[in-house]
């Protein structure tokens, strides 16, 4: 199961995009999205999108 970004909470800071080891995060419209097919949940490590996001509970498990 992949992570997703809650669009209404996303501050569009871009911190998560550069931390993703799989390039699964990209801009779509006016917010960021996580492409589920590319997300590996950081292979058991702490999810980098969650750790880098300044807004709590914005990157969540889908």
N, C-alpha and C positions, 0 to 999 in steps of 0.2 A: 504494500500500500504506500502511496506517495504522500508527500506533504502538499499543502495548498496555502495560498495567501488569501487572507480575508481582505478583500478589496476596500471595504468601508473603513478598515483600520490602517491600511497601508499609507505611510507618509511619503512614499515615492522617493526615499532617500538614496536608494541604490546600493545600500550596504550588502544586502543578500546576494545580489547578482554576481559580484566579484568573488564572493566566498564559496560559491557552489562549485564543487570539484567536477561536476558533470555538465556544466553549462546548461542546466535545466531551467534556469530562471531568466526570463526576458520580459521586456516591456511589451504590453499589448494595450493599445489605446492610451489611457492615462494612468495605468497602474501596472504593476508587475504580476506575472503569473508564473507558476511552476508547471512545466510540462511533465505530466505524470509518467510518460513513457521513458523519460530520461532520469527521473528521480530514483535514486537507490537508497534514500534515507541515510546517506553517508556510510553505507555498509557497516552498520552497527556502532559507529562512532556517534558522538553527539551531533545532531543535525546542525550544520554550519549556518543555515538560514535562520534557525531559531536563535542560535547564539549571537549572531551578528545584528539581528533586528532590534532597534531601539524601542519598539512598541510591543509590549508584552502580549502574547496570544495572537499575533498576526500571522505567523507561520505555524500552521497546525496540521496534524495528521488528517488526511482526507478520509 
